[in-house]
Amino acid sequence: MDVIPDAIAHDQALILLGNAEKTEQQDRPTTESLDVVRRHGGFALRTPERFGGAWADATTVAHHLSEVGRYCPSTAWIAGTCATAKTFTDDVFGDAVPPECYADPDALACGSGLAAGSGEPEPGGIRINGRWPYVSGCEDASWAALGVMVDGAYAFAVIPMADLTIERTWDSVGMRGTGSHTVVARDLLVPAERMRPVKPPAHATMVFYAITVLAPVVGAARGALDIANAMFASDRKPYMTAYSRMGDSPAARHWLAQATLLVDRAERTLFAAAQAVNAGDITETDHARLGMDLPDAARDCRAAVELMLDLHGASGFATTNALQRYWRDIAVGSRHAHLRAYLAAENYGRALVPES
């Protein structure tokens, strides 16, 4: 059944959607899926313009990631990680960024902000050792941006993936295709020009990072809704009823309306946050409020797909039904550290009533 609208080119959407199952099965995006994103600038969204990239604003990034997520959430997630790694790299290095990082503006980057490595200065650079878990897209990336502790201070290193090893530790029920394995550095000498101390990111930058996580989840919810709408457009009827089609049931129509409202609301929240980032001047209180809004949008996505599964019944969990894959991807992606609702509430309360 064809459920692809005209939001992106039909043939490209078909490639992403048609490869989503294989992406999940092999724990990494297919070459075809990566090529679609690369050809349309998805990995150059945050490559600085001076290196031939786009340096797109938050709205453009959110739109692109949600569109890709509509057809393959795992591939969108990796594109979001790439945007985060390149943003962090530019924020830390500025004009001193090693040009080899952007020799190919469409290169896939990966990374981790965890200070999971340690470094010792020596002549010629910093010798580092470390293990960084959950590095999405590491098997297909050209380089990684990684947090390292050096002399008790947090620093940031950019390292070619060829100099690192990968331990295939990712085994999750959702977002399986992100290949979020563990990246390892063993006694690796990193030239000094590839490492810089890190200052705390601006509030707007932190909100942007959360947007790159939420956008694939919102896209996945939209993709699940495509499946639900296709079911209503088909001849399927509610089992064990006198209705001849799903749409003949007032309750089914109401469930679909609720699910659509939730997805639309999550999308509006996503783009409102992106507009706030574009406007700049996000205060600590603004950051805390947006930190509440974005997890709420993630929960809207979870609630929406639950309603869609109610409408499908047990058939929605068949391994041949893409709805259950969207459900699993949303369940996992919406619980990323940037979307932890309980800590967001804690931070917002602290911003409103500072501790004495």
C-alpha positions as CSV (number, residue, x, y, z in Angstrom):
1,M,0.0,0.0,0.0
2,D,1.5,3.4,-1.0
3,V,1.3,5.8,1.9
4,I,3.9,8.3,0.7
5,P,2.7,11.9,0.3
6,D,4.6,14.5,-1.8
7,A,6.5,16.2,1.1
8,I,9.8,15.1,-0.5
9,A,10.5,13.7,-3.9
10,H,8.5,10.5,-4.3
11,D,11.3,8.3,-5.5
12,Q,13.6,9.4,-2.6
13,A,11.0,8.8,0.0
14,L,10.5,5.3,-1.5
15,I,14.2,4.6,-1.1
16,L,14.2,5.6,2.5
17,L,10.9,3.8,3.3
18,G,11.9,0.7,1.3
19,N,15.2,0.4,3.1
20,A,14.0,1.2,6.7
21,E,13.5,-2.5,7.5
22,K,16.9,-3.5,6.2
23,T,18.5,-0.6,8.1
24,E,17.0,-2.0,11.3
25,Q,18.1,-5.6,10.5
26,Q,21.7,-4.6,9.8
27,D,21.9,-2.1,12.7
28,R,23.1,0.7,10.4
29,P,21.6,2.6,7.5
30,T,21.8,1.1,4.1
31,T,24.1,2.7,1.6
32,E,21.1,3.8,-0.4
33,S,19.5,5.6,2.5
34,L,22.7,7.4,3.3
35,D,23.1,8.4,-0.3
36,V,19.6,10.0,-0.3
37,V,20.4,12.1,2.7
38,R,23.8,13.0,1.4
39,R,22.6,14.0,-2.0
40,H,20.1,16.4,-0.5
41,G,22.6,18.1,1.8
42,G,21.5,16.3,5.0
43,F,25.0,15.8,6.3
44,A,26.1,19.3,5.2
45,L,23.4,21.1,7.2
46,R,25.9,22.3,9.8
47,T,29.1,22.3,7.7
48,P,30.3,25.9,7.8
49,E,29.6,27.8,4.6
50,R,33.3,28.6,4.1
51,F,33.9,24.9,3.7
52,G,31.1,24.5,1.1
53,G,28.3,23.6,3.6
54,A,25.0,25.2,4.4
55,W,25.1,26.1,8.1
56,A,21.3,25.9,8.1
57,D,19.2,27.5,10.8
58,A,17.4,25.5,13.4
59,T,14.1,25.5,11.5
60,T,15.7,24.1,8.3
61,V,17.5,21.4,10.3
62,A,14.3,20.5,12.2
63,H,12.4,20.3,8.9
64,H,15.0,18.1,7.2
65,L,15.3,15.7,10.1
66,S,11.6,15.3,10.6
67,E,11.1,14.7,6.9
68,V,13.7,12.0,6.8
69,G,12.4,10.6,10.1
70,R,9.0,10.2,8.5
71,Y,10.4,7.4,6.3
72,C,13.4,6.2,8.3
73,P,13.8,7.4,11.9
74,S,17.2,5.8,12.3
75,T,18.7,7.5,9.3
76,A,17.3,10.8,10.5
77,W,18.7,10.2,13.9
78,I,22.2,9.8,12.4
79,A,21.8,13.0,10.4
80,G,20.8,14.8,13.6
81,T,23.9,13.4,15.4
82,C,26.0,14.7,12.5
83,A,24.5,18.2,12.8
84,T,25.2,18.2,16.6
85,A,28.8,17.1,16.1
86,K,29.5,19.7,13.5
87,T,27.8,22.4,15.6
88,F,29.8,21.5,18.7
89,T,33.0,21.4,16.6
90,D,32.4,24.9,15.2
91,D,31.4,26.2,18.7
92,V,34.7,24.9,20.2
93,F,37.2,25.5,17.4
94,G,35.8,28.4,15.5
95,D,38.2,29.6,12.8
96,A,40.8,27.2,14.2
97,V,38.8,24.1,13.1
98,P,41.1,21.6,11.4
99,P,40.2,22.0,7.7
100,E,40.6,18.3,7.1
101,C,37.3,17.8,9.0
102,Y,35.5,19.5,6.2
103,A,37.5,18.4,3.2
104,D,34.2,16.8,2.2
105,P,31.4,19.1,3.3
106,D,29.0,16.2,3.0
107,A,31.0,13.8,5.2
108,L,29.1,12.1,8.0
109,A,30.4,13.1,11.5
110,C,29.5,11.4,14.7
111,G,30.4,12.1,18.3
112,S,29.8,12.1,22.0
113,G,29.9,15.0,24.5
114,L,30.6,12.5,27.4
115,A,34.0,13.1,28.9
116,A,34.6,9.4,28.6
117,G,38.3,9.7,27.6
118,S,41.4,11.0,29.4
119,G,44.4,12.7,27.8
120,E,48.0,13.2,28.8
121,P,50.0,16.0,27.1
122,E,53.3,15.1,25.5
123,P,55.4,16.4,22.8
124,G,53.4,16.4,19.6
125,G,50.0,16.4,21.1
126,I,47.7,14.7,23.6
127,R,47.8,10.9,24.1
128,I,44.3,9.7,24.9
129,N,42.5,6.6,26.0
130,G,38.8,6.2,26.3
131,R,35.5,4.4,25.5
132,W,32.5,6.5,24.3
133,P,29.2,4.5,24.3
134,Y,26.2,5.3,22.2
135,V,28.0,7.0,19.3
136,S,25.3,6.9,16.6
137,G,26.4,6.4,13.0
138,C,30.0,5.6,14.0
139,E,30.4,2.8,11.5
140,D,29.6,5.1,8.6
141,A,31.2,8.3,9.8
142,S,34.4,9.9,8.6
143,W,35.4,11.6,11.8
144,A,34.3,11.8,15.5
145,A,34.0,14.7,17.9
146,L,34.7,13.4,21.4
147,G,34.9,14.7,25.0
148,V,38.1,14.2,26.8
149,M,39.4,15.2,30.3
150,V,42.9,16.7,30.1
151,D,44.6,17.9,33.3
152,G,41.2,17.9,35.1
153,A,39.6,20.1,32.4
154,Y,37.0,19.2,29.8
155,A,38.3,19.3,26.3
156,F,37.1,18.3,22.9
157,A,38.9,16.4,20.2
158,V,38.2,15.7,16.5
159,I,39.5,12.4,15.4
160,P,39.3,10.5,12.1
161,M,37.3,7.3,12.6
162,A,40.2,5.4,10.9
163,D,42.2,6.1,14.1
164,L,39.5,4.7,16.4
165,T,38.1,1.2,16.9
166,I,34.4,0.3,17.3
167,E,32.9,-2.2,19.7
168,R,29.4,-3.3,18.4
169,T,27.6,-2.9,21.7
170,W,24.3,-1.4,20.4
171,D,21.4,-3.8,21.0
172,S,18.1,-1.9,21.4
173,V,14.5,-2.7,20.5
174,G,14.1,0.8,18.9
175,M,16.3,3.0,16.8
176,R,18.3,-0.2,16.0
177,G,19.4,1.2,12.7
178,T,21.4,4.0,14.3
179,G,24.3,1.7,15.0
180,S,25.0,3.5,18.3
181,H,28.0,1.5,19.2
182,T,31.0,2.2,21.5
183,V,34.0,4.1,20.0
184,V,37.4,3.3,21.5
185,A,40.7,5.1,21.6
186,R,43.7,3.2,22.8
187,D,47.0,5.0,23.4
188,L,46.2,7.4,20.5
189,L,48.3,10.5,20.0
190,V,46.0,13.4,18.9
191,P,47.8,16.5,17.4
192,A,47.3,19.5,19.6
193,E,45.5,21.4,16.9
194,R,42.7,18.8,16.9
195,M,41.9,19.4,20.6
196,R,40.5,22.5,22.4
197,P,39.2,23.3,25.9
198,V,35.4,23.6,26.1
199,K,33.3,26.4,27.5
200,P,29.6,25.8,28.4
201,P,27.4,26.0,25.3
202,A,25.0,28.9,25.0
203,H,21.4,28.2,26.0
204,A,20.3,28.5,22.4
205,T,22.9,25.9,21.4
206,M,21.6,23.4,24.0
207,V,18.0,23.8,22.8
208,F,19.3,23.2,19.2
209,Y,20.9,19.9,20.4
210,A,17.5,18.8,21.8
211,I,15.8,19.8,18.6
212,T,18.1,17.4,16.6
213,V,16.9,14.6,18.9
214,L,13.2,15.5,18.8
215,A,12.9,16.1,15.1
216,P,13.4,12.4,14.0
217,V,10.9,11.4,16.7
218,V,8.3,13.8,15.4
219,G,9.0,12.6,11.9
220,A,8.5,9.0,13.0
221,A,5.1,10.0,14.5
222,R,4.1,11.6,11.1
223,G,5.2,8.4,9.4
224,A,3.1,6.3,11.7
225,L,0.1,8.6,11.0
226,D,0.7,8.0,7.2
227,I,0.1,4.3,7.9
228,A,-3.1,5.0,10.0
229,N,-4.5,7.3,7.3
230,A,-3.8,4.7,4.6
231,M,-5.7,2.1,6.7
232,F,-8.7,4.5,6.8
233,A,-8.5,5.0,3.1
234,S,-8.5,1.2,2.5
235,D,-11.4,-1.3,2.6
236,R,-10.3,-2.6,6.0
237,K,-13.1,-2.7,8.6
238,P,-13.1,-3.0,12.4
239,Y,-13.2,-6.8,13.1
240,M,-16.2,-8.2,14.8
241,T,-18.4,-5.2,13.9
242,A,-21.1,-4.4,11.4
243,Y,-19.1,-1.5,10.0
244,S,-17.9,-2.0,6.4
245,R,-14.9,0.4,6.7
246,M,-12.9,1.9,9.5
247,G,-14.1,5.4,8.8
248,D,-17.7,4.3,9.4
249,S,-17.0,4.1,13.1
250,P,-17.4,7.4,14.9
251,A,-15.1,6.2,17.7
252,A,-12.4,5.2,15.2
253,R,-12.7,8.6,13.5
254,H,-12.4,10.3,17.0
255,W,-9.3,8.2,17.8
256,L,-7.7,9.2,14.5
257,A,-8.5,12.8,15.1
258,Q,-6.9,12.6,18.6
259,A,-3.8,11.0,17.1
260,T,-3.5,13.6,14.4
261,L,-3.9,16.4,16.9
262,L,-1.1,15.0,19.0
263,V,1.3,14.7,16.1
264,D,0.4,18.2,14.8
265,R,0.9,19.6,18.3
266,A,4.3,17.9,18.6
267,E,5.3,19.4,15.3
268,R,4.2,22.9,16.3
269,T,6.2,22.6,19.5
270,L,9.3,21.5,17.6
271,F,9.2,24.4,15.1
272,A,8.3,26.9,17.8
273,A,11.5,25.9,19.6
274,A,13.5,26.1,16.4
275,Q,12.2,29.6,15.8
276,A,13.2,30.6,19.3
277,V,16.8,29.3,18.6
278,N,16.8,31.3,15.3
279,A,15.8,34.4,17.2
280,G,18.6,34.0,19.7
281,D,18.8,35.6,23.1
282,I,17.5,32.5,24.9
283,T,17.7,33.1,28.7
284,E,18.2,30.5,31.3
285,T,14.5,30.6,32.1
286,D,13.7,30.3,28.4
287,H,16.0,27.3,28.1
288,A,14.3,25.7,31.1
289,R,10.8,26.3,29.7
290,L,11.7,25.0,26.3
291,G,13.3,22.1,28.2
292,M,9.8,21.3,29.4
293,D,8.1,21.9,26.0
294,L,10.3,19.5,24.0
295,P,9.8,16.4,26.3
296,D,6.1,17.2,26.2
297,A,6.2,17.0,22.4
298,A,8.0,13.7,22.7
299,R,5.2,12.3,24.9
300,D,2.6,13.6,22.5
301,C,4.3,11.4,19.8
302,R,4.2,8.4,22.1
303,A,0.6,9.0,23.0
304,A,-0.3,9.4,19.3
305,V,1.2,6.1,18.2
306,E,-0.5,4.3,21.0
307,L,-3.9,5.5,19.7
308,M,-2.9,4.3,16.2
309,L,-2.0,0.9,17.6
310,D,-5.4,0.8,19.3
311,L,-7.0,1.3,15.9
312,H,-4.9,-1.4,14.2
313,G,-5.3,-3.9,17.0
314,A,-2.9,-6.8,17.2
315,S,-2.1,-6.6,13.5
316,G,-0.2,-3.4,14.3
317,F,2.4,-5.5,16.0
318,A,3.1,-7.8,13.1
319,T,6.7,-7.7,12.1
320,T,5.6,-7.0,8.6
321,N,3.7,-3.9,9.8
322,A,5.9,-0.8,9.8
323,L,3.8,0.8,12.5
324,Q,5.4,-1.4,15.2
325,R,8.8,-0.2,14.1
326,Y,7.8,3.4,14.3
327,W,6.3,2.7,17.8
328,R,9.6,1.2,19.0
329,D,11.7,4.0,17.4
330,I,9.5,6.6,19.1
331,A,9.6,4.8,22.4
332,V,13.5,4.8,22.4
333,G,14.2,8.1,20.7
334,S,11.8,10.1,22.9
335,R,13.7,9.0,26.0
336,H,17.1,10.5,25.0
337,A,18.8,12.5,27.7
338,H,17.8,15.8,26.0
339,L,14.2,14.8,26.5
340,R,14.0,13.7,30.1
341,A,10.8,15.2,31.4
342,Y,11.5,14.7,35.1
343,L,14.8,16.6,35.0
344,A,13.2,19.2,32.8
345,A,10.6,19.9,35.4
346,E,13.3,20.1,38.1
347,N,15.3,22.6,36.0
348,Y,12.3,24.7,35.3
349,G,11.4,24.9,38.9
350,R,14.9,25.9,39.8
351,A,14.8,28.6,37.2
352,L,11.5,30.0,38.5
353,V,12.5,29.7,42.2
354,P,16.3,29.8,42.5
355,E,17.7,27.8,45.4
356,S,18.7,29.9,48.4
